[in-house]
Amino acid sequence: MKRYLAIILIILISAVQSVYAKDSMVPVRIGISDTAFKTYIFDNIEFNNAHMLHVLDAETGYRTPIDEFNRNIRVSIENNLFRIYVDGELKAKNLSGPILVYSRENFVEIKGLKRKGRQAAYRGYIELIKSSKDESKFSVVNVISLRDYLRGVVPNEMPVRFGLEALKAQTVAARNYAIAPRIKAYQEFDLCDSVACQVYFGANTEDELSDRAIAETDSIIAVDKADKPILALYSSTAGGYTESYSLAFSDPETRQFPANEVEYLVAVPDNENFQALNTDKKAEEFYMSRPDSFDDLSPYFRWDKEWTKPELESILNKTMPAQAATGFIYPMFYKGDNIGNIISIRALERGSSGKIVKLELKTDKNTYIIQKELVIRRCFQKNGISLPSANFVISYINSQNPVFKFSGGGFGHGVGLSQWGAGKMSAMGYTFDEILKHYYKGITLKEYQPNKEVQNE
């Protein structure tokens, strides 16, 4: 009981600065990763500016004694119980947690954690909670209002130079994703802080213009025809033509691919004169040219990647085992297998945007079928980096040193809002609601009612 009273108390403390904003009354739980975004579980963590912090055990209400001269707090876990050190001195042990860390006067700084090259700092409070997967480690969770969460998301998901209306469209999409994500992958928190969910870098990356976008769209979300919050997927650059959800994603529960259709996440051309690009010929005409598009200012609007035949064979031998483990490559390809000599690579199926849905890799040893855009992108790496998108055409340059060339467009999955497209639309005078309705078909904008069921089915 004491634990929940403590949490409620700190939520109120966090919200009091912005009580007039509806977003400020909605708490969210964000998992914080390390500087490299490699892990969400830790065995110890340190905080700067100890004299400004309050540290307590949520289960017992025990408060760690701290004075005005203390500089550093370290929390570790031993034998599945928390220990708290202040300036190197053990102050408490055998705490079951969660451990709450907050400040009434400043942000909470996690020592050594960098975001955008700066010291990471967080509004709200930090909860250290045992990992459900390994009780000898814990998760670091930032419990914060939806408003302040968006302040750490919007300027990191979209350059503020894209303009106010683009930022407002991004804010609505990010708000939707926060309250109704595609999947809930973590038990200890709602969302992670990386590109796997939404990029959240905390208080030290906030910006005045994005703050304005958040304030001017306070509590506005997009809903579908059934009045449910939409799954507001977005990516950097669609390349001039977005793709349908069903042809880019598998079902999050059954892993069925293609997934079931989502009525508002359908393929959308930037120009109504663009034909569907579901054949090699049409895809080649589109991606080997630069038609006028909302995306055409993006550095990834069009791109090329080339490999020598031996180079690509070596890369595929390294990338195929991990991607085959996803279940979207058949026959199975195991670590230590060798694909042999590549005979041909061709698209078997494409979506309306020209995105390759199914690809055939034929070698002198086997014929492999590779499905799903992310799997395809991760197989065909260049310099250790996945393909920008699966919207590409394939050519084979038969010279003295044969070369495979992929010519494509876009960056990311290409479903829903295109961020570069929104930026150009904003510059052209489109309003945020017009931008959203271009990318998400048949939606309505309304005020979010947090007491309603919002989970995507």
N, C-alpha and C positions, 0 to 999 in steps of 0.2 A: 504493500500500500504506500509506504514512504517513497519507494522508487517512483511510482506514478505521480505522486504529488510533486516530487522534485522536478520531474520532466515537464509537467504542466506549468509549474512556476516559471521555468526557464523559457518555455515557449512564450509565455506572456511577457517576460522581460524582453525577449527578442522582438516581439511584435509592437511594443509600446511606441517605438519611434515612428511607426507608420500606420497608426490605427485607422486612418481614414481610407486606406487602400484595401480593397477587398482581398486582393492577392496576399496581403500580409497576414490574413487570418487563416491561411491554409498551410499547414506544416508539411514539409517533405523531408525525406531521409536520403542523404547522398553518401555513397561509399567513396572514401578518399583513397587513392592509390599512391604509390611511391612516385618519385620524380620521373622515372622512365615509364610509368603506367604499366608496370609488369605484374604487380601483385596487389591484392586487397586484403591480405592478412599479414600480421606483424607479431613479433614476440616482444618488442619494446618500441617506445616512441618518446620523443622529447618535445617540450614546449618552451618557447622563449618567454621572457618577461614574467617570471613566476609571481612577482609582487603584485601583478595586476589580475591574477587569475584566482578562481575558486575551483577547488577540486574536491569532489565528494563521491562516496560509494552510494549508488542509487538504492541498493538493497537495504543497507543499514542506516543510511543518513550520515555516516561518519564523514567529517570534513577535515581535510589535511591542513595542519597549521602552517601558515605562510606569513612572513612579515615583509615589511617594505624594502628590505635589503636582499631578498631572495631573487635569484636570476634565472634558475632553470629547474624544470620539473621533468622527471623521467618516470614513465610507467612501464613496468615489465610484467610478464606473467611467468610463474614458476609453479609446477605441480597443479596446473589449471587454476591457480589463484593469483590475483593481482598484487603487485607491490608498487609502492609509490616512494620515490626518492626526491628530495629537495636539495639542490646543490650538492648532489652526491651522497647525502645522508639518508639512510632508510627511515622513513617516517611511518609507514604502515605496511602490513603484510597480511596474507590470508584473507584478502577481500574477494568476495564472489562477483562483485560488479553487477551491472555495468558501472564504469567510472565516468563521471560527468566532469567536463572541463569547460568553464565559461568565464566571461569577463563582462562586468556591467559598464565598463568605460572604454573598452578597446576591442580590437579583433583578437581572435585566438590564432597565434602563430605556431606552426609545427616546424620545429628546428630542422634545417637542412632541406626542407621540401621546397622545390622551385616550381613556379608556374610562369611561363613567358620570361624566364630568366630572372624572375623576381622572387623574393621571399613570399611563400604562400601564406595567406591570412584569411580567416573565415569569420563571418557574422554568425549569429545564433550560438549554438554550443556544439561541442564535440562529445560524442558518446563512444567509449571504448567497450565493445561487447564481444564476448567469446564467440569464436567462429563455430558455426553449426557443423562444419566439416572437420574441424580440428580444435578441440578445447584447450590445446596448449598454445594457441595463437588467438589473436583477436582482430576484429574489424575496426576501422576508424570511420565513424559516421558523423557527418555534419548535419545536425537537425536544424532546419532553417525555414523561414517563411517562403512560400512560393514566389513572392515578389523579390526577395533578396536573392533567391536562387536564380531567377531569371536575370538579375543584374550581373551575375557571374557567368551566365551562359551566352546571352545575345551578342555582346561584342566579341566573343571568342568563336562563335559559330559563323558570324558574318562581319566583314569589315564595316566599320561605321561609315566609311566613305561612300558606301552604297546608298546612303540617304535615308531620311526619316521614314518614308512609306515602306521601303524595303525592310527596314528594321522593325517596323510595326508588324509587317507580315511574318517576319521571322519570329517575333515575340509570340504571336498567336500560335504559330506552329509549335514552338518550343513549349508553350503552356499546355497545349493539347497533349504533346508527347509526355510531359511530366505527369499529367493526371491519368493518361490512358496509354501507357507504353505498349509496344508490340508483345513483349513477354516480360514476366517478372522473374529474372534469372537469379536473384539473390534473396536469401531469407532475412538477412540482417538489415537490409536497406532497400529503398525503392528503385534507385537509379545509381549507376556508376558515374564517374566524373570524366570519362574518356569518350572517344569517338564510337565506342561500342554502345553507348547510350546517347548522351549529349555532352559536348565539351563544357565542363564547368571548372573555372579556374579561381573562383573565390573573389574576395573583396578588393584585392590589389589590382584587378584588371577591369574594374567598372569604368564606364564612360558616360559623360553627360548626355550625349545624344541618344544612346541606347536606353539610358534611364528615362529619358523623355518618352521614347517609344513604349516603354513598359507602362509608364504612368497614363499615357493617352489611350492605351488599350486595356486598362485594368479590368481583369476578370473576363475578358472577351475570349470565347472559344469558338471553334467551328464544329457544327453538328451535322449529322447525316439526315436523310429523310425520315428516319425513325427517331430523331431527336437525341441520338447518342453522340457523344464526343467522337470525332473521327480519329483514326490513326494517322497522324500528320507526319508522314515520312517526308524527308527532304534530303537533297544531296547538293554537292558543289555545282556541277555543270551537267545538264542533260544533253548538250550537244545539238539542241534545236528540236528535240522530239523526246518527250518523256515516255516511260514504259509502264505497262500495266503491272500492278502488284503481283498478280498470279504468275507472271512469266519471269519474275526476278527473285521471288522469295518462295521458300517452302513453308508448309504449314508448321507453326511453332510447336504444335503438340504431336501431330501424327508424322511430321516430316514429309508429307506428301508433296511431290513436285510434278507438275506445276501446282501451286496452291489454289484454293478456291478464289474466285474473283471478288474484288471489293469494288462496289459500284462507283465510288468517288475517286479511286486510284486506278484510273484507266490511262491508256496512252494518249498523250496530248501533243499535237504539233504546234510550234510557235506560229506557223502560218497555215491557214486553212487550205491553202493550195498544195501543201506538202502531201504527197500520197503515202500510203503505208509502205514501210521499207522492209517488208517481210520476205523479199527475195534477194539473192546475191546481187543481181543487176541493179535493183533500186537502191540497195544499201551502198553499192559502189558509187553510183551517181551522186548520192547525197554526201557520203563521207570523203569522197575525193574532190569535193567542191566546197565553197563557202557561201551558202545561201544566207540572205538576211535573216537574222534570228535574234531573239532576246539574249541568247547565250554567246553571241559572237565576239564579245569583248574578253571572254575568259581565255587564259593561256592554254586551257585544255579543250577549247572548242574543237580544234583538230590536232591530231598528233600522229606520229609514226614511230614504230619500233622495229628494229631489224636484228636478226641473229644469223650467224653462219650455221650451217647444218650441224657440225659437231658441237658448237656452243649450245644450241637449243636442245640437242640430245642430252648433253650433260646437265643442263638446268632441269629438264623434265625428270631425269633420274633422281634428282634431289627433291623436287617439289611434289611429285606424284604420290609417294607413299602417304604423306600427311593428308593430302586432299582426298585420296581414295578412302581413307578412314572415315570421311564424312558420309560415305554411302552414295555419293553422286558420281562415281567413276566405276565403270564395269567393262571388262572383268576386273577383279581386284588387282591392285598393284602394291607389292610389299617392299619394305626397306630391303635393299640388297638386290632387288630385281633390276633388270636392264631392259629398257624399251627396244634396244637395237637400233637399226637404221630407219630414220623417218622416210616413208614413201610419200605420204600426203597428209595435209590437214585441211579440213573443209567444214563449213557450217551445214548442219543437217536441218536445223529449225531456227527461225528468227522471229522475234516479236515485231510489233508494228513500228518500233523505233529502230529496227535493224539489229537490236540486241540479240546476240547469239544465245539461244536457249539450250541447244544441243549441238555438240561439236564432235566430229570424228577424227581421231588421230590414228592413222594407219602406218604400221611399221612392218619390217620383215619378220617380226616375231608374233605380232598380235594386232588386233584392231580394237582400240579403246574408244568408248563413248564417254564424253565428259559433259555433265549437265550443270546448270545453274551458274548465274553470272559471276558470283564471288569465287566459286571453285575454279572456273575458267581463268579468271584474272589472277588467281594465286598460283595456278600451274605455270602460266607463261610469264615468268618474271624476267626483268631486265635489270642487271646490276643489283640484284637482291630486292627489287621493288616490284610489286604486283602491277599488272596492267591498269591504266587509269579507269577503263570501263570495259564492258564486253561488247560495245558497239564498234565493230571493226570489220574490215574486209581483208582477205588473205591473198597475198601474191607471192609467187616463187620466182626469184630472179636467177635464171639459169646461166650463170657466167662461169668463169674459171674457178671461182670460189662461191658455190651456190649459197644464196641468202634467202631466208624467209622474211617477208615484210608484212607487218600488220598496220593498216591505215585506219584510224578511227576517230571518234569524237566523244567528248564528255568525260566527266570524272565523278566516280561514285556509282551507286546503283541506278540512278536516273528515274526513281519513282517519286511522284509528288512534286513539291516545290523545288525549283532549281534556284539556288542562291544567286548565281551570277545572272540568271534570267530576271530574278526579282530586282536586282540592282539596276539593270538597264531599264526595266519597266518603270521603276521609280524615277529615274532620270528623264524618262519620256512623259511623265506626268500622270501615270497610273496611280490610283490610290491603293492602300493596303488591302482593302476588301476586293478590289478588282484583281489584284495580283493573286490573292488566295483563290478566288473563284475561277481564275484561268487554270490553275494547277490542280485544284480539287473540285471535281465536277458535281454540281447539284447540292452544294453545301449551303448552310445558313449560319450566320454569326449571331451569337447570343451571349448573355451573361452566364457564367458558370455557377451552378448550384451545387456546392460541395457535398450536400447531403444526399445527392442522387447517385445511383450506381453508375460508375464510369468505366469499368473494366471492359476492354475489348474482348469479344468472344472469338 
